[in-house]
Amino acid sequence: MRFMRQLTTLIALCFTVSASSFADDYDFSADEKRMIDWIDAHQTQVIKLLEETVNIGSGTMNHDGVKAVGKVMSRELETLGMKTRWIDMPPSIDRAGHLFASKTGQGKRFLLIGHLDTVFESDDEFQAFTLEGNVGRGPGISDMKDGNAVIVYALKALQHIGALDDLAVTVAFTGDEEMAGRPLSISRKDLIDAGKWADYALGFEGAITTEGSDWATIARRSSSSWTLTTTGKQAHSSAVFSQGVGAGAINEAARILNSFYEEVRGDYGLTFNAGTIQGGTTVTFDSTQKRGSTFGKTNVVPSQAIINGGIRALSAEQLAEAKAKMRAIVSSHLPHTTSSITFDDSYPPMPPTAGNQRLADQLSAINRALGRGPMKIWDPLRRGAADISFVAPYTDALAGMGALGKGGHTPNESLELDSMSLAIKRAAILIYRLSREADAT
């Protein structure tokens, strides 16, 4: 019931203007104006930091590159008086690790989330920062080395007015967001612990502006995979469907997939996709490489089929309900067949909550004061999973706090460089206002 209320609220909010309780707050305080002026005066330094990190190749499996970006960010955070630590992963996980930085303070606790890695490995040709007018290009420039720089300079702006001194802040730069190490109970333990500590979590992946509006992200869907395996009785095809032979493995797989479509599909936020299928008399499938092979003949009833797919949901409850329905469908077999399904959970959902919406309302008020207009709520069906989802069950969360880019995960990845100023202002003022609320309670 609670999720359905959240869902109804989210559907109403998507593509509509956020109805902020701060609708009349168009003015900036003297301290906020000082931060805005400081940010405007330091755009050259921001772009230099962005260029420095983009020019360090840091594909997830390029451990040295990920650590090198971490050293740059550690240097910047230490100038703010923050204590930094590199968190190594066990060799079995085969990931570089994470950079965390923290400082103690009074009042509300803030968790700021970025990531050091990109999808472009060391053998990729797309490796360097280039500049074309106001547009920067390069690997990870918008996913998400811009967001990392936004975090640093938002904190520097707060430091400039003396507001950072009393803040309790943890900055989490994960080193494997693009391909999280397994098990997640280890690779995401420190992030989850930070989420349990925090009162607010802000994710700094790219902001969204489209259709003449800026958009806030208060919900993101989960990302899991599933593997369906079916078996049948191998025999000459002339006897298929007979009492002694039955339906065969592929027909059993087809029954199950059709039933998924008819009986599980339909809830807003829930999608599932069959990505690969192998079926025949000899079948192999490598779940790591997502590759398989199959051999069979049209005159032989197939003995095995393997289907690998993905599933996304808007809440843990929705995901659990979908899994239960899928398992029930799988448990009922055609004659002389068997079937089984397994699930592998990756990123959890970030469901819409009243707390998340309140953060979006505050950001919308700031956006209006900056002359950008009110913000709408982005449809979670149009955005993928992210690290902020790991902490969303424990704290109010808002995603999409970075700058304006496009072409992520492609050689056309680019960033509107003047939007760095916008993102830094929005972040610094939001943190400042939330911290002032804490002082008043």
C-alpha positions in Angstrom: 0.0 0.0 0.0 2.8 2.4 0.9 4.5 1.8 -2.5 1.2 2.3 -4.4 0.8 5.7 -2.7 4.4 6.6 -3.7 3.7 5.3 -7.2 0.5 7.4 -7.6 2.4 10.5 -6.4 5.3 9.9 -8.8 3.0 9.4 -11.8 1.3 12.7 -11.0 4.6 14.5 -10.6 6.3 13.2 -13.8 6.1 15.9 -16.6 4.5 18.4 -14.2 6.0 21.4 -12.4 7.1 20.6 -8.9 4.7 22.3 -6.4 7.3 23.6 -4.0 6.5 25.0 -0.6 9.3 27.4 -1.3 7.4 28.9 -4.3 8.0 32.5 -3.2 11.7 32.1 -2.4 13.2 33.8 -5.4 15.8 35.8 -3.5 19.3 34.8 -2.4 20.8 35.6 1.0 24.0 37.7 1.2 26.0 34.5 1.8 24.4 32.8 -1.1 25.2 35.8 -3.4 28.8 35.6 -2.1 29.0 31.9 -3.2 27.5 32.7 -6.6 30.1 35.4 -7.2 32.9 33.2 -6.0 31.8 30.4 -8.3 31.6 32.7 -11.3 35.1 33.9 -10.6 36.6 30.4 -10.5 35.3 28.8 -13.7 38.7 28.6 -15.2 40.0 26.5 -12.3 36.9 24.2 -12.5 37.5 23.5 -16.2 41.2 22.8 -15.5 40.3 20.2 -12.9 37.8 18.7 -15.2 40.4 18.5 -18.0 43.0 17.0 -15.7 40.8 14.1 -14.7 39.3 13.5 -18.1 42.9 13.2 -19.5 43.5 10.3 -17.1 42.1 7.1 -18.6 40.1 5.4 -15.9 38.1 2.6 -17.3 36.8 0.4 -14.5 39.4 -2.4 -15.1 42.2 0.2 -15.5 43.0 0.1 -11.8 46.0 2.3 -12.0 44.0 4.9 -13.9 41.1 4.8 -11.4 43.6 5.3 -8.5 45.3 8.2 -10.4 42.0 10.0 -10.7 41.5 9.3 -7.0 44.8 10.9 -6.2 43.7 14.1 -8.0 40.4 14.2 -6.1 42.1 13.4 -2.8 44.5 16.4 -3.4 41.5 18.7 -3.9 39.5 17.4 -0.9 42.4 17.6 1.4 42.8 21.3 0.7 39.3 21.6 2.2 40.5 20.0 5.5 38.9 16.7 4.8 40.4 13.4 5.8 40.7 11.1 2.8 41.2 7.3 2.7 41.6 4.9 -0.1 39.5 1.7 0.4 41.2 -1.3 -1.4 39.1 -4.2 -2.5 40.1 -7.8 -2.0 42.0 -9.3 -5.0 39.1 -11.7 -5.7 36.8 -8.7 -6.5 39.3 -7.4 -9.1 38.5 -3.7 -8.7 40.7 -0.7 -7.9 38.8 0.4 -4.8 37.1 3.7 -3.7 38.1 7.1 -2.4 36.2 8.4 0.6 36.7 11.8 2.3 35.0 13.0 5.5 34.9 15.8 8.0 33.0 16.1 11.2 30.5 18.8 12.1 27.3 19.7 13.7 23.7 19.3 12.5 22.6 17.4 9.5 25.0 14.9 7.8 25.6 15.1 4.0 26.7 12.2 1.7 27.9 13.4 -1.7 28.3 10.6 -4.3 30.5 10.5 -7.4 32.6 7.8 -9.2 36.1 7.7 -10.6 35.7 5.1 -13.3 34.4 5.3 -16.9 33.3 2.8 -19.5 36.4 3.5 -21.6 39.2 1.0 -21.0 42.9 1.7 -21.6 42.7 0.2 -25.2 39.9 2.5 -26.2 40.8 5.2 -28.8 38.6 7.8 -27.0 41.1 9.0 -24.3 41.6 12.7 -24.3 39.9 16.0 -23.5 39.2 18.3 -26.4 37.6 21.7 -26.5 35.2 23.1 -29.2 34.0 26.5 -28.1 31.8 26.0 -25.0 31.7 22.2 -25.5 34.2 19.8 -23.9 34.6 16.3 -25.1 36.4 13.3 -23.6 36.0 9.9 -21.9 33.8 10.3 -18.8 33.4 14.0 -19.1 29.7 13.9 -18.4 29.7 10.4 -16.7 30.8 11.6 -14.4 34.0 13.5 -14.0 32.0 16.7 -14.3 30.0 15.7 -11.2 33.2 15.0 -9.3 34.5 18.5 -9.9 31.1 19.9 -9.0 31.3 18.3 -5.6 34.7 19.8 -5.0 33.8 23.3 -6.0 30.5 23.3 -4.2 32.4 22.5 -1.0 35.0 25.2 -1.9 32.2 27.7 -2.3 30.8 26.8 1.1 34.3 27.1 2.5 34.6 30.6 1.0 31.8 31.9 3.2 32.8 29.9 6.3 29.8 27.5 6.0 31.9 24.4 5.5 33.4 24.5 9.0 30.3 23.3 10.8 29.1 20.8 8.2 29.3 17.0 8.6 30.2 15.7 5.1 31.2 12.4 3.5 32.3 12.4 -0.1 32.2 8.9 -1.7 33.9 8.4 -5.0 33.4 4.8 -6.0 35.9 3.2 -8.4 33.6 0.7 -10.1 30.2 2.3 -10.7 30.2 1.3 -14.3 30.8 -2.4 -13.5 30.4 -3.0 -9.8 32.6 -5.6 -8.3 31.0 -8.7 -6.8 29.9 -9.5 -4.2 28.1 -6.2 -3.7 28.0 -6.9 0.0 31.7 -6.1 0.0 32.1 -3.6 -2.9 29.2 -1.4 -1.7 29.6 -1.9 2.1 31.3 1.4 2.7 28.8 3.3 0.6 25.8 1.6 2.4 27.4 2.4 5.8 27.7 6.0 4.7 24.1 6.1 3.6 23.0 4.8 7.0 25.0 7.7 8.6 23.7 10.4 6.3 20.6 12.6 6.6 20.8 13.6 2.9 22.4 11.9 -0.1 23.1 13.8 -3.3 24.2 12.0 -6.4 26.2 14.0 -8.9 25.7 12.2 -12.2 24.6 14.5 -15.0 21.6 16.8 -14.8 18.8 16.7 -17.2 17.4 19.5 -19.3 15.1 18.9 -22.1 11.8 20.1 -23.6 12.6 23.6 -22.3 12.8 22.5 -18.7 15.2 21.3 -16.0 14.3 18.1 -14.3 14.9 16.6 -10.8 15.5 12.9 -10.2 13.8 11.5 -7.1 13.5 7.9 -8.2 15.6 5.4 -10.1 14.9 1.8 -10.9 16.7 -1.3 -9.9 18.9 -3.5 -12.1 18.9 -7.3 -11.8 19.3 -10.2 -14.1 17.6 -13.6 -14.4 18.5 -16.9 -16.0 15.8 -19.4 -17.1 16.9 -23.0 -17.8 14.5 -25.5 -19.3 15.0 -29.2 -20.2 13.0 -31.6 -22.4 13.2 -35.2 -23.5 15.4 -35.5 -26.6 13.8 -37.6 -29.2 12.9 -37.8 -32.9 10.7 -34.8 -33.7 8.0 -37.0 -35.3 7.1 -37.9 -31.7 7.0 -34.3 -30.3 3.9 -33.6 -28.2 3.2 -37.3 -27.8 2.5 -38.9 -24.4 6.0 -40.4 -24.2 8.1 -37.4 -25.5 6.3 -34.2 -24.5 6.8 -30.6 -25.6 10.6 -30.2 -25.6 12.8 -27.6 -23.9 12.2 -24.7 -26.3 8.4 -25.0 -26.2 8.6 -24.9 -22.4 10.8 -21.8 -22.6 8.3 -20.2 -25.0 5.4 -21.0 -22.7 7.2 -19.3 -19.8 8.3 -16.2 -21.7 4.7 -15.8 -23.1 3.3 -16.2 -19.6 5.8 -13.6 -18.3 4.5 -11.2 -20.9 0.8 -11.9 -20.2 0.8 -12.2 -16.4 3.8 -10.2 -15.0 3.9 -7.2 -17.4 1.8 -4.1 -16.7 2.9 -2.4 -13.4 4.3 1.1 -13.9 8.1 1.0 -13.4 8.4 -2.8 -13.9 10.1 -4.0 -17.1 11.9 -7.3 -17.9 13.7 -8.3 -21.0 14.9 -11.6 -22.4 18.3 -10.6 -23.8 19.8 -13.9 -25.0 18.5 -17.4 -25.8 20.2 -20.6 -26.6 18.3 -23.9 -27.3 18.9 -27.3 -28.8 20.5 -30.6 -28.0 23.8 -29.0 -27.0 23.8 -25.7 -25.3 26.5 -23.5 -23.5 26.2 -20.1 -21.9 28.9 -18.0 -20.2 27.0 -15.7 -17.8 30.1 -13.5 -17.4 30.7 -12.9 -21.1 27.0 -13.1 -22.0 28.0 -15.5 -24.8 26.6 -18.9 -25.7 26.5 -21.5 -28.4 23.9 -24.0 -29.5 23.6 -27.1 -31.7 20.4 -28.8 -32.7 18.4 -30.2 -35.7 14.9 -29.5 -36.9 14.2 -33.3 -36.6 15.3 -33.6 -33.0 13.2 -32.5 -30.0 15.5 -30.1 -28.1 16.8 -31.1 -24.7 17.8 -27.8 -23.2 17.3 -24.0 -23.4 18.9 -21.2 -21.5 17.5 -17.6 -21.5 19.3 -14.7 -19.9 17.4 -11.5 -19.2 17.2 -8.4 -17.1 14.5 -7.0 -14.8 14.0 -3.4 -13.4 11.6 -2.2 -10.7 10.8 1.0 -8.9 10.7 -0.5 -5.4 11.9 -3.5 -3.5 8.3 -4.6 -3.0 7.6 -4.4 -6.7 10.7 -6.4 -7.5 9.8 -9.1 -5.0 6.3 -9.4 -6.3 7.5 -9.7 -9.8 10.0 -12.4 -8.9 7.3 -14.4 -7.0 5.0 -14.3 -10.1 7.8 -15.4 -12.4 8.8 -18.3 -10.1 5.2 -19.4 -9.9 5.0 -19.5 -13.7 8.2 -21.4 -14.0 7.0 -24.0 -11.5 4.3 -25.3 -13.8 5.7 -27.5 -16.6 4.6 -28.7 -19.9 4.7 -32.6 -20.3 8.2 -34.1 -19.9 9.9 -30.8 -19.3 11.5 -29.1 -16.3 12.4 -25.5 -15.7 14.1 -23.3 -13.1 14.9 -19.6 -12.7 17.5 -17.8 -10.8 17.9 -14.1 -10.1 21.1 -12.0 -9.6 20.4 -8.6 -8.0 22.7 -5.7 -8.8 21.6 -2.2 -8.2 18.6 -1.8 -5.9 15.7 0.6 -6.6 15.6 4.2 -5.4 11.8 4.6 -4.8 10.1 8.0 -4.8 9.5 9.3 -1.3 8.2 12.4 0.4 11.7 13.2 1.6 13.2 12.9 -1.9 10.4 15.1 -3.2 11.1 17.7 -0.6 14.7 17.9 -1.7 13.5 18.3 -5.3 11.2 21.2 -4.2 14.1 23.0 -2.6 16.3 22.5 -5.7 13.4 23.8 -7.9 13.2 26.9 -5.8 17.0 27.5 -6.2 16.6 26.8 -10.0 13.9 29.5 -10.3 16.0 32.0 -8.4 18.9 31.3 -10.8 16.5 32.2 -13.7 16.2 28.6 -14.9 12.5 28.2 -14.0 10.8 25.5 -11.9 12.0 21.9 -12.2 9.9 18.9 -13.1 10.3 15.3 -11.9 12.1 13.0 -14.3 10.4 9.8 -15.2 12.5 6.9 -13.7 11.7 4.8 -16.8 14.0 7.1 -18.7 17.1 6.8 -16.5 19.3 3.9 -15.5 20.5 2.7 -12.1 23.2 4.4 -10.1 25.2 4.1 -6.8 22.8 6.5 -5.0 20.3 3.6 -5.1 22.3 1.7 -2.5 21.8 4.4 0.1 18.2 5.5 -0.8 16.6 3.0 1.6 18.3 4.8 4.5 18.2 8.5 3.8 16.5 11.2 1.7 18.1 11.3 -1.7 18.3 13.4 -4.9 20.2 12.4 -8.1 21.2 14.3 -11.2 23.2 17.1 -9.5 25.9 17.2 -12.1 26.3 19.5 -15.2 24.6 19.2 -18.6 26.1 16.6 -20.9 25.1 14.1 -23.5 26.4 11.1 -25.4 27.5 9.2 -22.3 29.1 5.8 -22.9 29.9 6.7 -26.5 32.8 8.4 -28.4 30.5 11.4 -28.7 30.3 12.1 -25.0 30.3 15.9 -24.4 29.6 18.6 -21.8 28.3 22.1 -21.9 31.1 23.7 -19.9 29.2 26.8 -18.8 26.7 24.4 -17.1 29.4 23.5 -14.5 28.7 26.9 -12.9 25.0 26.2 -12.8 25.5 22.8 -11.2 28.0 24.1 -8.6 25.6 26.9 -7.6 22.6 24.6 -7.3 24.6 22.1 -5.1 26.3 24.7 -2.9 23.1 26.6 -2.2 21.0 23.5 -1.6 23.6 22.2 0.9 23.7 25.6 2.5 19.9 25.9 2.9 19.6 22.3 4.2 22.3 23.0 6.8 20.6 26.2 7.9 17.4 24.3 8.5 19.4 21.9 10.7 20.7 24.9 12.7 17.1 26.0 13.2 15.8 22.7 14.6 
